[in-house]
Amino acid sequence: MSTITILGAGNMAAAIGGRAARAGHTVEVMSRDADRARALAERLGHGAVAGTFGERPAGDLVVLAVLHAGAVDAVGQFGEALSGKVVVDITNPFNADGSGLVTGPGDSVADRVAAVLPGDAHVVKAFNTVYGGAISSGAPMAAFFAGDDEVKPLVAGFLESLGMRPLDAGGLEMAHALEWAGLLLVGVSRNGAGFDVALGVDAV
C-alpha cells in the first residue's frame, strides 16, 4: 500500500484516515493544531504518524479535510511543498443556512485550490457525497470523483483499496456539480434518508 497524507484533524479526517489505515495505508496527519494531529494519529493507530503542517507531505495523495472557508489558505501555506502532489478536495461550500452554495459554475472550491497549487500539482474532487459516519462504517459504497485524467487512476485505485466503488464524473469542471450533489445529499438526509448515507447510482 502507500502513504496518504490528511490535512485536517476533524471528523472527516478521522473517517477517511481510519478507513485508509485499516486498508493498510500508512497515514500521515497534518493540522495547524499539532496536538490535534498527534491525538488523531494515535487514535487511528496502524502506524499513523503526525507530520508538521506546512512541510512537504509524505503522501503522493493529500486529502484536504478542512472546512471550505479555510481550504485555499491551508493549501497556500504549503506552497512548493505540494509540488507533484495530488490534492483531494472533499469540501462542501454550503452557505450559512445550507440552502445553497457559496460557489458558482467554474468557481468550485477545487478550482480555487488548483489556482494556488504549484503548476505540476493536481486537484481531484472526491468524498463530498458521502458522510463521515458512512465512511467509518467500512461498508461498501459509491464514491464520485472528478479531476484530471492523468491522476484519475491513482485516485480510483485509492478508493477501490478502501472498498469503495469509484464513479468518474469527468474533469475538474465537474467539481461544481459534485458540490451541488453534496447539497442534494443533505436534502435527502433531512427528508428521511438519515445522515449515515452516500449518494450512488444503480445499473438497471
Buried (B, 14 or more C-beta within 10 A) or exposed (E): EBBBBBBBBBBBBBBBBBBBBBBEBBBBBBBBEBEBBBBBBEBBEBEBBBBEBEEBBBBBBBBBBBEBEEBBEBBEBBEEBBEEBBBBBBBBBBEEEEEEBEBEEEBBBBBBBBEBBEEEBBBBBBBBBBBBBBBBBEEEBBBBBBBBEEBBEBBBEBBEBBBBBBBBBBEBBBBBBBBBBBBEBBEEBEEEEEEBBBBBEEEE
